[in-house]
Each structure stands twice: as C-alpha cells, then as structure tokens.
Amino acid sequence: MSGQAMRNEPVSGIPRTLFGPEHELFRDTVRRFLEAEILPYHEDWEEARLVPREAWLKAGETGLLGTSIGEEYGGSGAGFLFDVIVLEELGRSGATGPGWDLHAYIVAPYIEKYGTEAQKRRWLPAMSAGKAIAAIAMTEPGTGSDLKAIRTTAIRDGDDYVINGSKTFITNGINADLVLLVTKTDASLGARGISLFLVDTKTAGFRHGRNLKKIGLKAQDTAEMFFDDVRVPATDMLGEANDGWRHLMDELVQERLVVAVRAMATAEVALEQTVAYTKDREAFGHKVFEFQNTRFTLAQLATDIQVGRVFTDRCIALHAEGRCDAATAAMAKLWVTELEGRVLDACLQLHGGYGFMWEFPIARAWADSRVHRIYAGTNEIMKEIVARTL
Ligand SMILES: Cc1cc2nc3c(=O)[nH]c(=O)nc-3n(C[C@H](O)[C@H](O)[C@H](O)COP(=O)(O)OP(=O)(O)OC[C@H]3O[C@@H](n4cnc5c(N)ncnc54)[C@H](O)[C@@H]3O)c2cc1C
C-alpha cells in the first residue's frame, strides 16, 4: 500500500472506494496548505479567538472554498467529494478554527440552489475567493432545537423588509460579511411562516454581539448578532416568501453529513495518535500498548471506527448522487458523533495526564469535538427525525 493510501485508510482493512487520483491530488494540496498556512498559526488564533481574513483569502486562492460553487461563479464546481476531502483534512489536522465548512459547504449551496442570478453573482465569487465570509443564523437566545419558534421577524414595507430580532451561537459571527438569516415573515404560521434572507452585515441596524468564550473551537468566532430595524430590499430574500422551512430541511441533510464526515476523520486520527503514544510511553517496565486493557480498548475502537467508516462512506456516496435522505443523514450525524465521543474519551484516558494538556492534540480534539453532538441539531433531535420515519 502506498504511503498516500495508508494516510487515508488509517485503521481500515476495507479499502475506501470513493476517491480517484484527482481527489488524492487535491487532498495533497489541501494537506500541504494546512501544514504551511494554518497549523503554524492556529495557537495564536486560539488566543485571538478569530481566524484572520488573510487565511480565508489564502484558502480561497488555493481553491478550498469553491468546491461547491459552480465555475461560472468563481468556484471549481467539483462537488461534494471534494468538500469531503477538505473536511477530512481539517479533521485530521485538528484545524478547528477556520469556519470554512459552514461558509463553503453549508451556506454556499443554499445560494447556489435557491439564489437569483443577481444574488449568486453578488456573493458566490466573493465567497469562493474568501473575500466575503458567510454565516448562517438560525439559533436565537430563546430557541435552538425548536427552530419554528424563532422570533426574529421580517416585515414587508413597500419594496423592503424590515428585520428585528437577535441570534446567538453564530459560527463566523464576528468575521461575517454575509448572514443567511432565518426569519419569520408571518409569525402566525409557525414553520410555514419562515423565510430566508441574505443580509449584508454592513446594513444599518445590524450589530455583532460578543465573541462567545467556549470550551473548545477556541480559534473560531462564535457570536451573537442583533438586528434593529434592518431594512433590506425584498430582492435580498433567498427563495420564496414563507418557503424557508422547506429549504432548511433540505439543506440540513448536507449540514449533518458535514459534521459526520469531520467527526469520522477526527476519530480515526485520534486512534492513530493513541496507538503511537501508547507504543512509546512506558509504565511498570512495559509499553502502555502492551497492557491487555490498552490493546482491548484500542481493538474495540478500531473495530467501531471501521464500521463507522464504511457507513460514513456509503452516506457520502449516496449524498454525492443526491440520494441521501434526511433520516439517513440524521443517523450518520447521530451515530458517528457518538462514536467520536467514545473514541476521544477513551484515547484521552490512554494518554494519562498528558491527555489533559492543551498542547496534546487529543486534548484539543476532545474539547473541540464535544459540540458535534450539539450543533446542526442535537443528537436527541436526530433521534426524533429518525423515529418519525419508523
Ligand atoms: C459552537 C457552536 C456553534 C454553533 N453554530 C451555529 C451557527 O452557525 N448557526 C446557528 O444557527 N446555530 C449555531 N449553533 C447553535 C446550535 O445549533 C444549537 O445550540 C443547537 O441546535 C441546540 O439548540 P439550543 O442550544 O437552543 O438547545 P435546546 O434546544 O435548548 O436544547 C437543550 C436540550 O434539550 C434537548 N431537547 C430539545 N428539544 C428536544 C426534544 N424535542 N426531544 C428531546 N430532547 C430535546 C436538546 O437535545 C438538548 O439536550 C451553534 C452552537 C454552538 C455551541
């Protein structure tokens, strides 16, 4: 097996079949880019609690942000398998600061699918180049899981809408130039009164709130947003009025797979790191790896990871063909992030005290990944989605 294949099949006895040579070339580009432009600075960005815009511009130049965006709008139109490669390399490298997944593989597809020509021309080339940074704002202080209970309103006034409300926990919330905003255009209608807007954060009445302090993802800006009489033209609505819920439900499939893909890669690399660590570390005159507890724990994790990898790859393949349904995406997000949690906790334990030290990748991964069971819909909500189909 080549070194390259080894790197992408960490514990697998079952070969991955998703990728061809063009994907692996791109993977090398992404990996080299992360090693040169991201990893050396990541710790500083954790202190700053922000990834600087220059890093976004460089990622844009290297083609990392345009894989989901059509060539006519400045992207490569390469498709979901290329998104997956960036996600996996971010997961493997522990580069959890850049919120590219949300920007490029979650927000961009909304605009690509539901945007008018003018909206696409306005935002997609700038997003692909990393010149405009995007966020998606669904969650509010009073509601997260119960999305249809949001209270941010957009009220029609002539040719405009006037937006009032607040959002919280918004990834890229400080850097954002563009917010894909979830509002109620008809508060009496529940889910059927939801509409989406593309809001330029330079618009009067928009305000960033605090950059929130978190237990992980420390280099990522996660912020509050306030909208006080923000007046936007009706042409800034994304999709039809009161049709937002349908678009959200459709696009949450990809959002949940994005989380599952990263979680799977994070679990795999944690196992590799822990095998290496326990083969090096000694206790009672033995390598830690030689204790039966260590071997059995790692063997169980390797088995679980192999099962997870096959399942995840199948979901990726289905989604690349446009055939992954909402329940399957929910299962992937639920199962893989629970697996990731088990793997990281056990691997941290096998590192002993060093596992608790921030300078060790396993400590960071443990803290950074905890949110995978919470955002993009909590894992309890994933069970609800699956249960509805039974
Ligand atoms: C780091 C970070 C980044 C985020 N980024 C974004 C972003 O970019 N954009 C955005 O819009 N949001 C974002 N979020 C918000 C995230 O999606 C929400 O936190 C999440 O959906 C849960 O909502 P909540 O926090 O209001 O929890 P709640 O909905 O209050 O849930 C609290 C608990 O109740 C449980 N619960 C709720 N309803 C049910 C039910 N029906 N059955 C069983 N249990 C239930 C939940 O599972 C959870 O355990 C982010 C959050 C974090 C922490």
The ligand as an SDF file (V2000), in Angstrom:
LIG
                    3D

 53 58  0  0  0  0  0  0  0  0999 V2000
  -20.0150   26.2220   18.9030 C   0  0  0  0  0  0  0  0  0  0  0  0
  -21.3980   26.3620   18.3800 C   0  0  0  0  0  0  0  0  0  0  0  0
  -21.5950   26.7980   17.0750 C   0  0  0  0  0  0  0  0  0  0  0  0
  -22.8770   26.9640   16.5810 C   0  0  0  0  0  0  0  0  0  0  0  0
  -23.0540   27.4840   15.3260 N   0  0  0  0  0  0  0  0  0  0  0  0
  -24.3040   27.8180   14.9160 C   0  0  0  0  0  0  0  0  0  0  0  0
  -24.4990   28.5420   13.6900 C   0  0  0  0  0  0  0  0  0  0  0  0
  -23.5580   28.8360   12.9520 O   0  0  0  0  0  0  0  0  0  0  0  0
  -25.7560   28.8970   13.3570 N   0  0  0  0  0  0  0  0  0  0  0  0
  -26.8410   28.5910   14.1360 C   0  0  0  0  0  0  0  0  0  0  0  0
  -27.9480   28.9440   13.7750 O   0  0  0  0  0  0  0  0  0  0  0  0
  -26.6900   27.8940   15.3000 N   0  0  0  0  0  0  0  0  0  0  0  0
  -25.4450   27.5220   15.7060 C   0  0  0  0  0  0  0  0  0  0  0  0
  -25.2730   26.8550   16.8970 N   0  0  0  0  0  0  0  0  0  0  0  0
  -26.4400   26.5680   17.7100 C   0  0  0  0  0  0  0  0  0  0  0  0
  -26.8100   25.0870   17.7660 C   0  0  0  0  0  0  0  0  0  0  0  0
  -27.2940   24.6450   16.5320 O   0  0  0  0  0  0  0  0  0  0  0  0
  -27.8330   24.9290   18.9170 C   0  0  0  0  0  0  0  0  0  0  0  0
  -27.1190   25.1650   20.1180 O   0  0  0  0  0  0  0  0  0  0  0  0
  -28.4780   23.5730   18.9210 C   0  0  0  0  0  0  0  0  0  0  0  0
  -29.3440   23.4160   17.8240 O   0  0  0  0  0  0  0  0  0  0  0  0
  -29.2840   23.3280   20.2070 C   0  0  0  0  0  0  0  0  0  0  0  0
  -30.1440   24.3900   20.4860 O   0  0  0  0  0  0  0  0  0  0  0  0
  -30.1380   25.0380   21.9410 P   0  0  0  0  0  0  0  0  0  0  0  0
  -28.7390   25.3850   22.2810 O   0  0  0  0  0  0  0  0  0  0  0  0
  -31.1460   26.1120   21.9650 O   0  0  0  0  0  0  0  0  0  0  0  0
  -30.5700   23.8590   22.9060 O   0  0  0  0  0  0  0  0  0  0  0  0
  -32.0700   23.4940   23.3230 P   0  0  0  0  0  0  0  0  0  0  0  0
  -32.9150   23.4020   22.1330 O   0  0  0  0  0  0  0  0  0  0  0  0
  -32.4890   24.4040   24.4290 O   0  0  0  0  0  0  0  0  0  0  0  0
  -31.8560   22.0440   23.9270 O   0  0  0  0  0  0  0  0  0  0  0  0
  -31.4910   21.7680   25.2690 C   0  0  0  0  0  0  0  0  0  0  0  0
  -31.5600   20.2530   25.4810 C   0  0  0  0  0  0  0  0  0  0  0  0
  -32.9100   19.8130   25.2760 O   0  0  0  0  0  0  0  0  0  0  0  0
  -32.9180   18.7650   24.3370 C   0  0  0  0  0  0  0  0  0  0  0  0
  -34.1410   18.8140   23.5570 N   0  0  0  0  0  0  0  0  0  0  0  0
  -34.7000   19.8860   22.9250 C   0  0  0  0  0  0  0  0  0  0  0  0
  -35.8000   19.5130   22.2780 N   0  0  0  0  0  0  0  0  0  0  0  0
  -35.9580   18.1790   22.4840 C   0  0  0  0  0  0  0  0  0  0  0  0
  -36.9210   17.2000   22.0790 C   0  0  0  0  0  0  0  0  0  0  0  0
  -37.9400   17.5200   21.2730 N   0  0  0  0  0  0  0  0  0  0  0  0
  -36.7650   15.9380   22.4990 N   0  0  0  0  0  0  0  0  0  0  0  0
  -35.7260   15.5930   23.2850 C   0  0  0  0  0  0  0  0  0  0  0  0
  -34.7980   16.4580   23.7080 N   0  0  0  0  0  0  0  0  0  0  0  0
  -34.9000   17.7260   23.3110 C   0  0  0  0  0  0  0  0  0  0  0  0
  -31.7070   19.0470   23.4410 C   0  0  0  0  0  0  0  0  0  0  0  0
  -31.3220   17.8860   22.7420 O   0  0  0  0  0  0  0  0  0  0  0  0
  -30.6850   19.4940   24.4650 C   0  0  0  0  0  0  0  0  0  0  0  0
  -30.1100   18.3730   25.0890 O   0  0  0  0  0  0  0  0  0  0  0  0
  -24.0010   26.6320   17.3900 C   0  0  0  0  0  0  0  0  0  0  0  0
  -23.7930   26.1510   18.6770 C   0  0  0  0  0  0  0  0  0  0  0  0
  -22.5250   26.0200   19.1800 C   0  0  0  0  0  0  0  0  0  0  0  0
  -22.3510   25.5420   20.5860 C   0  0  0  0  0  0  0  0  0  0  0  0
  1  2  1  0
  2  3  1  0
  2 52  2  0
  3  4  2  0
  4  5  1  0
  4 50  1  0
  5  6  2  0
  6  7  1  0
  6 13  1  0
  7  8  2  0
  7  9  1  0
  9 10  1  0
 10 11  2  0
 10 12  1  0
 12 13  2  0
 13 14  1  0
 14 15  1  0
 14 50  1  0
 15 16  1  0
 16 17  1  0
 16 18  1  0
 18 19  1  0
 18 20  1  0
 20 21  1  0
 20 22  1  0
 22 23  1  0
 23 24  1  0
 24 25  2  0
 24 26  1  0
 24 27  1  0
 27 28  1  0
 28 29  2  0
 28 30  1  0
 28 31  1  0
 31 32  1  0
 32 33  1  0
 33 34  1  0
 33 48  1  0
 34 35  1  0
 35 36  1  0
 35 46  1  0
 36 37  1  0
 36 45  1  0
 37 38  2  0
 38 39  1  0
 39 40  1  0
 39 45  2  0
 40 41  1  0
 40 42  2  0
 42 43  1  0
 43 44  2  0
 44 45  1  0
 46 47  1  0
 46 48  1  0
 48 49  1  0
 50 51  2  0
 51 52  1  0
 52 53  1  0
M  END
$$$$
